[in-house]
Amino acid sequence: MSRIKTAVAALMFTLCGVAHADDTGQEKIQPVMRQAIPEAAGKNVLVATVSYAPGQASEAHMHRGSVFAYVLEGHVVSQLEGSAAKTYGPGESWYEAPGSHHLVSRNASAVEPAKLLVMAFVGERDPVKLPIPK
């Protein structure tokens, strides 16, 4: 049982660093669920909402595993390395391959909030996102 408590505490610590949009200026990531994937040993699926205040943007980043993003509210500009920036609205989605460099992820509006539903495949102790290596 203590392994479970430790894993939950590690997950919350990892997510808390980006979960306070008002304090850090970063987007707010709110976990919905995290589930081990039996057919992929050591992997979990993380479902979360990502909220952007008006005009807010993420820093360039990457993910170790596959990411699927779906726009719930507002409009989000997204650009992966090697692709043009694209604006997505409610009901639209995109895919990020493992290791992709996500150069732009921002709210397209200066007055309205935006919200995504994200499904990310991560290792048991992997953070949701990582800085791009220099």
Wavefront OBJ file of the C-alpha trace (Angstrom):
o trace
v 0.000 0.000 0.000
v 2.863 2.408 0.684
v 4.044 2.041 -2.952
v 0.647 3.291 -4.083
v 0.783 6.259 -1.700
v 4.310 7.058 -2.874
v 3.269 6.855 -6.537
v 0.259 9.104 -5.938
v 2.386 11.611 -4.019
v 5.007 11.606 -6.815
v 2.303 12.177 -9.434
v 0.781 15.053 -7.487
v 4.236 16.600 -6.923
v 4.974 16.325 -10.660
v 1.659 17.902 -11.607
v 1.594 20.577 -8.907
v 4.483 22.380 -10.561
v 2.211 23.241 -13.502
v -1.189 23.180 -11.850
v -1.183 26.737 -10.495
v -1.698 28.995 -13.481
v -2.286 32.089 -11.340
v 0.966 31.664 -9.381
v 3.391 30.724 -12.158
v 1.924 32.208 -15.323
v 1.823 28.689 -16.779
v -1.202 26.864 -18.125
v -3.222 24.908 -15.557
v -3.043 21.115 -15.893
v -5.776 19.327 -13.964
v -5.487 15.508 -13.881
v -8.751 13.647 -14.482
v -7.397 10.098 -14.221
v -4.219 8.044 -14.480
v -4.466 4.364 -15.351
v -1.863 1.662 -15.879
v -2.109 0.019 -19.308
v -1.959 -3.780 -18.831
v -0.864 -4.495 -22.415
v 2.015 -1.984 -22.179
v 4.036 -2.819 -19.069
v 5.310 0.261 -17.230
v 3.053 2.647 -19.179
v 0.101 4.709 -17.982
v -2.507 6.793 -19.712
v -3.000 10.213 -18.154
v -6.178 12.119 -18.934
v -6.129 15.792 -17.966
v -7.616 19.144 -18.819
v -5.298 21.976 -19.789
v -6.687 25.470 -19.239
v -5.287 28.674 -20.700
v -6.228 32.103 -19.434
v -6.771 34.757 -22.136
v -3.495 35.337 -24.012
v -1.664 32.645 -22.027
v 0.921 30.326 -23.614
v 2.980 27.281 -22.658
v 6.735 27.294 -22.910
v 8.160 25.121 -25.699
v 8.208 21.535 -24.472
v 8.098 17.851 -25.392
v 6.461 14.655 -24.158
v 8.084 11.228 -23.857
v 4.950 9.422 -25.039
v 2.117 9.943 -27.496
v -0.268 12.827 -26.784
v -3.776 13.377 -28.115
v -5.320 16.839 -27.599
v -8.988 17.820 -28.066
v -10.257 21.410 -27.764
v -13.172 21.733 -25.344
v -13.470 25.548 -25.227
v -12.001 28.530 -27.033
v -9.270 28.409 -29.670
v -5.707 27.166 -29.270
v -2.722 27.755 -31.541
v -0.424 24.730 -31.721
v 2.792 24.168 -33.647
v 5.016 21.099 -33.676
v 8.565 21.351 -35.009
v 8.562 20.935 -38.790
v 4.922 21.999 -39.155
v 3.145 25.313 -39.534
v 1.209 26.774 -36.603
v -2.499 25.929 -36.726
v -5.472 27.261 -34.768
v -7.856 24.627 -33.390
v -11.388 25.306 -32.161
v -13.972 23.362 -30.141
v -14.297 19.775 -31.346
v -10.961 19.781 -33.202
v -7.970 17.680 -32.201
v -4.343 16.855 -32.959
v -1.736 14.186 -32.233
v 1.841 14.600 -30.982
v 4.260 11.719 -31.595
v 6.623 10.741 -28.748
v 9.547 13.156 -28.508
v 7.939 15.799 -30.756
v 9.022 19.334 -29.987
v 5.879 21.349 -29.229
v 7.101 24.832 -30.090
v 3.827 26.766 -29.736
v 0.814 26.042 -27.558
v -1.214 29.114 -26.657
v -4.650 30.560 -26.286
v -5.519 32.312 -29.559
v -7.714 34.853 -27.741
v -6.658 37.794 -25.591
v -10.118 37.950 -23.971
v -11.583 34.415 -23.778
v -10.198 31.351 -21.926
v -9.403 28.083 -23.718
v -9.471 24.496 -22.487
v -8.142 21.204 -23.860
v -8.747 17.584 -22.940
v -5.442 15.733 -23.232
v -4.668 12.022 -23.207
v -0.965 11.305 -22.729
v 0.862 7.981 -22.608
v 3.590 8.191 -19.990
v 5.890 5.988 -17.950
v 4.919 5.273 -14.363
v 7.009 8.159 -12.997
v 7.364 10.373 -16.081
v 6.306 14.017 -15.843
v 3.554 15.188 -18.183
v 5.884 17.477 -20.131
v 9.610 18.176 -20.316
v 11.701 21.107 -21.496
v 13.218 20.676 -24.940
v 16.883 19.632 -24.555
v 19.367 22.293 -25.662
l 1 2 3 4 5 6 7 8 9 10 11 12 13 14 15 16 17 18 19 20 21 22 23 24 25 26 27 28 29 30 31 32 33 34 35 36 37 38 39 40 41 42 43 44 45 46 47 48 49 50 51 52 53 54 55 56 57 58 59 60 61 62 63 64 65 66 67 68 69 70 71 72 73 74 75 76 77 78 79 80 81 82 83 84 85 86 87 88 89 90 91 92 93 94 95 96 97 98 99 100 101 102 103 104 105 106 107 108 109 110 111 112 113 114 115 116 117 118 119 120 121 122 123 124 125 126 127 128 129 130 131 132 133 134
